[in-house]
Amino acid sequence: MAVNKNFVVKNGLEVNTNLILADATNDRVGIGTTVPSYTLDVAGGIGATSMYIAGVTTALGNLQVGSAGTTLTAIGNSVGVGTDAPAYLLDVRSAVSTGQTALYVYGDMRVSGDINLDDIILDDVRATDLYITGLSTFVGLTSALDVRVGAALSVVGVSTFHSAVKIDGAIDANGALDVDGHTELDDVNVSGASTFAGAIDANGDLDVDGTTNLDVLDVDGATNFGADVTFAGASYNVVWDKSADSLEFADEASAMFGTNSDLEIVHTNSLASQDDSEGDSIVDGWTSFIKENGAGGLVFKSNGSGGQGAYQFFDTGWRPIVKLYSGSNARGVFYYGGSPRLETTGIGVSVQGSVGVRTDLNVAGVATFGSANVVAAGGTFQVGAGGTVLYVDTDGTLTIGSATTLASVSLNGGSIPSIGLVIALGG
């Protein structure tokens, strides 16, 4: 039966026991209870297609949203999103696969404690202090004021650090690592090629296993190179060969000494066409060349003893050419074919073998001949100024003395007075 009237109950209403109670005195309605404590007090579950709550809602027990609470669950002091058994104060879990978004924060997020993340992908991070203990990969542009990495750091893209970067573990840079400011590293292990556009200030060890290209290398302390080192020139290189323990200069690569490159040592072919002042060729091809490029000279000094010689020159068969001795028995010895021929002594020069004089032989002092074979060869043999003491002409005539010079001849210990003796030596 339809009744088109208002239905008014003024003094309260009760429908069955503990089913519905309308308390007109306290303006409360109870469902499932006869003593409602709230405006609407429901003792039991509520099923609703929608609910609008304008004020504060307090849930004294657990709160579950979704089937079996898998959408949102509040148990005790923990809240679970995507799980009905939260293990943390806020436990967010998603059934989506790796790489899909499980938690999205549109505005700012402030965390006063630690954040422990297995993987994190950030479009824009501005951090005052970022501490990373595990492996981190930065794919895009990263700008940070202070980053501390406790383990490995993997950077795929470009990262910019405006302040200090403290790394307790290793840096694995598969791409470019561009450092514009000051960088302090205890140990640097570079397995591939590295390019440093600015200055590198390494106060500790710098361990480079691969190739390193340096425009300028300024080292204040000791430097150890564990492998070969190549110094590339414009045309020729210099190589430190570790296996041979030698510094190797390529042909035509010069070793220069002095502010103005005054002293030069080079293995060169530049003298192949050079002649000396007499028109003789200096060398036939390649040769080792020591040259003073400045205004000074070359000085050789030895502090060695007078043993086998302070300076020695040998041919390819180790036959001596020149030996210069030092010490108390200082002297010089010149060799021919490995045999001594000319030696300086305390009173002059000692010659072993014959002496050939192509032009004039002038003796200012006393000359002693053990035996002498004088061949005029178109010239004369003269003793005294102009041959005034002894004169041998080209025809073999021997003249002792002259009209102005008295000569004395000693024969068998006796003296023969000057009588103007002329002896013809011809046949």
C-alpha positions in Angstrom: 0.0 0.0 0.0 1.4 3.3 -1.0 1.1 6.2 1.4 1.8 9.7 0.1 2.5 11.2 3.5 5.4 12.1 5.8 6.3 9.5 8.4 7.4 11.1 11.6 8.6 9.4 14.8 9.1 11.9 17.6 10.0 9.9 20.6 12.5 7.4 19.3 12.3 4.2 17.3 13.5 0.7 17.9 13.3 -2.1 15.4 13.8 -5.5 16.9 16.4 -5.9 19.6 19.9 -4.6 18.6 18.8 -4.1 15.0 18.0 -0.4 14.7 17.7 2.1 17.5 16.9 5.8 17.1 17.7 7.7 20.3 15.7 10.9 20.1 17.1 12.1 23.5 20.8 12.1 22.4 20.2 12.4 18.6 22.0 9.1 17.9 21.2 6.1 15.7 22.5 2.7 16.5 22.7 -0.2 14.1 23.4 -3.5 15.8 23.5 -1.8 19.2 21.0 -0.2 21.6 23.5 2.1 23.2 25.0 4.2 20.3 28.0 6.3 21.3 28.1 8.3 18.1 25.6 10.0 15.8 25.7 6.8 13.7 27.0 3.9 15.6 27.3 0.6 13.6 28.2 -2.5 15.5 29.2 -4.7 12.5 30.3 -4.3 9.0 29.2 -1.6 6.5 28.7 -2.3 2.9 28.4 0.8 0.6 28.8 1.6 -3.1 30.2 5.0 -2.1 31.0 6.9 1.0 31.6 10.6 1.6 33.2 11.7 4.8 33.8 15.5 5.3 35.5 15.4 8.7 38.2 13.3 10.5 37.8 9.5 10.3 39.4 7.4 13.0 39.8 3.6 12.6 40.5 2.0 15.9 41.1 -1.4 14.4 42.5 -2.6 11.1 41.6 -0.9 7.9 41.4 -2.8 4.7 40.6 -1.5 1.2 40.2 -3.8 -1.8 39.7 -7.5 -2.0 41.1 -9.1 1.2 42.9 -5.7 1.8 45.3 -6.1 -1.1 44.8 -2.5 -2.2 45.3 -0.7 1.1 45.8 -2.2 4.6 46.4 -0.5 7.9 47.4 -2.9 10.7 48.6 -1.5 13.9 51.3 1.1 13.1 51.9 -0.2 9.6 50.3 0.7 6.3 50.5 -1.6 3.3 49.8 -0.6 -0.3 49.4 -3.6 -2.6 49.8 -6.0 0.4 47.7 -7.1 3.3 50.7 -7.9 5.4 52.9 -4.8 5.6 56.4 -5.4 6.9 57.3 -1.7 7.4 55.6 1.5 8.5 54.9 2.1 4.8 55.1 -1.0 2.6 54.4 -0.4 -1.1 54.3 -3.5 -3.3 53.2 -3.8 -6.9 52.5 -6.7 -9.2 53.9 -4.8 -12.1 57.1 -6.0 -13.7 60.5 -4.3 -13.4 60.7 -1.0 -15.1 57.1 -0.1 -14.5 56.0 2.6 -12.0 54.9 1.3 -8.6 55.2 4.6 -6.6 54.6 8.1 -8.1 55.1 11.3 -6.2 54.1 14.4 -8.1 55.3 17.0 -5.6 58.3 17.3 -3.3 59.2 14.4 -1.1 61.3 15.0 2.1 62.9 12.1 3.9 64.8 12.9 7.1 66.2 9.3 7.5 67.8 6.8 5.2 66.4 5.5 1.9 67.4 2.0 1.0 66.8 1.3 -2.7 67.7 -1.6 -4.9 67.2 0.4 -8.1 66.4 4.1 -8.6 65.7 6.1 -11.8 65.6 9.8 -11.3 64.9 12.5 -13.9 66.1 15.4 -11.7 67.9 15.1 -8.3 69.2 17.9 -6.2 70.9 16.5 -3.2 72.9 18.2 -0.5 74.3 14.8 0.7 73.8 11.6 -1.2 75.3 8.4 0.3 75.4 5.3 -1.9 76.7 2.0 -0.6 75.8 -0.3 -3.6 76.1 -0.1 -7.4 74.5 3.0 -8.9 73.9 3.8 -12.5 73.2 7.3 -13.7 71.8 7.2 -17.3 71.0 10.9 -17.8 72.3 14.2 -16.6 73.1 14.2 -12.9 73.7 17.4 -10.8 74.7 17.0 -7.2 76.2 19.2 -4.5 77.7 16.4 -2.4 77.7 12.7 -3.3 79.3 9.9 -1.3 79.5 6.4 -2.8 80.5 3.6 -0.6 80.7 0.9 -3.2 80.6 0.9 -7.1 79.4 3.8 -9.1 78.4 3.2 -12.7 77.7 6.3 -14.8 76.2 5.8 -18.3 75.4 9.4 -19.2 76.7 12.8 -18.2 77.0 13.7 -14.5 77.8 17.1 -13.1 78.9 17.5 -9.4 79.0 21.1 -8.2 80.6 20.4 -4.9 82.7 17.6 -3.3 82.3 14.0 -4.4 83.5 11.4 -1.9 83.8 7.9 -3.3 84.9 5.1 -0.9 84.7 2.4 -3.5 85.5 2.2 -7.2 84.4 4.4 -10.2 83.5 2.4 -13.3 83.2 4.8 -16.1 82.2 3.1 -19.4 81.7 6.4 -21.1 83.2 9.8 -20.8 84.3 11.3 -17.4 84.6 15.0 -17.6 86.0 16.7 -14.5 86.3 20.5 -14.7 87.2 21.2 -11.1 89.5 19.9 -8.4 89.5 16.1 -8.0 91.3 14.3 -5.2 91.7 10.5 -5.7 93.7 8.1 -3.5 93.9 5.4 -6.3 92.9 5.7 -10.0 92.7 2.5 -12.0 92.2 3.2 -15.7 91.9 0.1 -18.0 91.2 2.0 -21.2 92.0 5.3 -22.8 91.4 8.4 -20.7 91.4 12.1 -21.7 91.9 14.8 -19.1 91.2 18.2 -20.6 92.3 20.1 -17.5 94.9 19.7 -14.7 95.2 16.4 -12.7 96.4 16.9 -9.1 97.2 13.4 -7.8 98.5 13.6 -4.2 98.4 9.8 -3.9 99.2 6.9 -6.3 98.1 7.1 -9.9 97.9 3.6 -11.4 97.3 3.7 -15.2 97.2 0.3 -16.9 96.1 1.5 -20.4 97.1 4.3 -22.7 97.1 7.8 -21.3 97.4 10.9 -23.5 98.7 14.0 -21.6 99.2 17.4 -23.1 101.2 18.6 -20.0 102.5 16.4 -17.2 103.7 18.3 -14.1 105.0 16.0 -11.4 106.3 17.4 -8.0 107.3 14.1 -6.5 108.5 10.7 -7.6 106.8 9.0 -10.6 106.9 5.3 -11.4 105.9 4.0 -14.8 105.2 0.3 -14.8 105.1 -0.1 -18.6 106.6 1.5 -21.6 106.2 5.3 -21.9 106.1 7.0 -25.3 106.8 10.7 -25.7 105.3 11.7 -29.1 107.0 14.4 -31.0 105.9 16.3 -34.1 107.9 13.8 -36.3 109.9 11.5 -34.1 109.2 9.8 -30.7 111.1 9.0 -27.6 110.2 5.7 -25.8 111.1 4.4 -22.3 111.4 0.7 -23.0 110.8 -1.1 -19.7 112.0 -4.5 -20.8 115.3 -3.1 -22.0 115.6 -0.6 -19.2 116.5 2.1 -21.7 115.3 5.5 -23.0 115.2 5.1 -26.8 115.4 8.1 -29.1 114.2 7.5 -32.6 116.5 8.4 -35.5 116.6 12.2 -35.9 115.0 12.6 -32.4 117.4 14.9 -30.5 118.3 15.1 -26.8 118.7 18.8 -26.0 120.4 20.2 -22.9 120.4 23.8 -21.7 117.9 26.6 -21.7 118.6 27.5 -25.3 119.1 23.8 -26.4 122.8 24.4 -26.4 123.9 20.8 -26.3 122.4 18.4 -28.8 122.9 14.6 -29.1 121.3 12.9 -32.0 121.6 9.9 -34.3 121.2 11.5 -37.7 121.6 11.1 -41.5 121.9 14.9 -41.9 125.7 14.7 -42.2 125.7 12.2 -45.2 126.4 15.0 -47.7 128.6 17.1 -45.3 132.3 17.7 -46.2 135.1 19.0 -44.0 137.3 22.0 -44.7 139.6 19.8 -46.8 136.7 18.5 -49.0 136.6 15.1 -47.4 133.2 13.5 -46.6 132.4 13.5 -42.9 130.4 10.3 -42.9 128.9 8.0 -45.5 125.4 7.8 -43.9 123.9 7.6 -40.4 126.1 8.7 -37.6 125.9 9.7 -33.9 126.4 13.5 -33.6 127.2 15.6 -30.5 126.9 19.3 -31.2 127.3 22.5 -29.2 124.7 24.9 -30.6 125.5 27.8 -28.3 128.5 30.1 -28.0 130.3 27.9 -25.5 132.5 24.8 -25.9 132.5 21.2 -24.9 134.4 20.3 -21.8 135.1 16.7 -20.8 136.3 16.1 -17.2 137.1 12.8 -15.5 137.8 12.1 -11.8 139.1 8.6 -12.6 142.5 7.3 -11.8 145.5 6.9 -14.1 144.6 3.3 -14.9 143.3 2.2 -18.3 142.4 5.8 -19.3 139.9 8.4 -18.5 138.7 8.6 -22.1 139.1 5.8 -24.6 138.0 5.5 -28.3 137.8 2.1 -30.1 136.9 0.9 -33.5 134.4 -1.9 -34.2 136.9 -4.6 -33.3 137.7 -2.9 -29.9 141.1 -1.9 -31.2 142.1 1.3 -29.5 142.2 4.6 -31.5 142.9 7.1 -28.7 143.4 6.7 -25.0 143.6 9.7 -22.7 145.0 9.0 -19.2 144.4 11.0 -16.1 145.9 11.2 -12.7 149.7 11.4 -11.9 150.6 9.6 -15.1 148.4 11.8 -17.3 149.2 11.4 -21.0 147.6 10.8 -24.4 148.3 7.8 -26.7 147.3 7.6 -30.4 147.1 4.3 -32.1 147.2 3.0 -35.7 145.7 -0.4 -36.4 145.6 -1.1 -32.6 149.3 -0.3 -32.1 150.6 2.8 -30.3 152.3 5.3 -32.5 152.3 8.7 -30.7 152.4 9.3 -27.0 152.8 12.5 -25.0 155.4 12.4 -22.2 156.6 14.6 -19.5 159.2 16.2 -21.8 157.5 16.1 -25.2 156.3 13.4 -27.6 157.4 9.8 -28.0 156.9 8.3 -31.5 157.0 4.6 -32.2 157.8 3.9 -35.8 158.9 6.3 -38.6 158.0 9.9 -39.0 157.2 11.3 -42.4 157.3 15.1 -42.9 155.7 16.3 -46.1 156.7 20.0 -45.7 159.2 21.7 -43.5 160.3 20.3 -40.1 161.3 23.1 -37.7 163.0 22.1 -34.4 163.5 25.0 -32.0 165.4 23.0 -29.4 167.8 20.0 -29.4 166.8 17.1 -31.7 168.2 13.7 -31.0 168.0 11.0 -33.7 168.8 7.4 -32.9 169.0 6.9 -36.6 167.9 9.3 -39.4 167.2 8.9 -43.0 167.0 12.3 -44.6 165.6 12.5 -48.1 165.6 16.0 -49.5 163.2 15.0 -52.3 163.9 18.2 -54.2 164.6 20.3 -51.1 167.4 20.9 -48.7 168.4 19.9 -45.2 169.3 22.9 -43.0 170.6 23.3 -39.4 170.7 26.8 -38.0 169.0 29.9 -39.4 169.2 29.7 -43.2 171.5 26.6 -42.9 174.4 28.6 -41.5 175.4 25.8 -39.2 174.8 22.8 -41.5 173.5 22.8 -45.0 172.9 20.0 -47.4 172.1 21.1 -50.9 170.0 19.3 -53.5 173.1 18.0 -55.3 174.4 16.4 -52.1 176.9 19.0 -51.1 177.4 19.3 -47.3 178.4 22.7 -45.9 179.4 23.1 -42.3 179.4 26.7 -41.1 179.4 29.8 -43.4 181.4 33.0 -44.0 179.7 34.7 -41.1 179.2 31.7 -38.8 182.1 29.8 -37.3 181.4 26.1 -37.0 183.4 23.6 -34.9 183.5 19.9 -35.7 184.3 17.3 -33.1 186.0 14.2 -34.5 186.8 11.3 -32.1 186.6 13.5 -29.1 188.9 16.1 -30.7 188.1 19.5 -32.1 188.7 20.4 -35.7 189.0 24.2 -36.2 186.8 26.0 -38.6 188.4 25.8 -42.0 185.4 26.3 -44.1 185.2 22.5 -44.8 183.0 21.6 -47.8 182.3 17.9 -48.4 180.8 16.7 -51.6 178.5 13.8 -50.9 178.0 12.8 -54.5 179.4 9.7 -56.1 
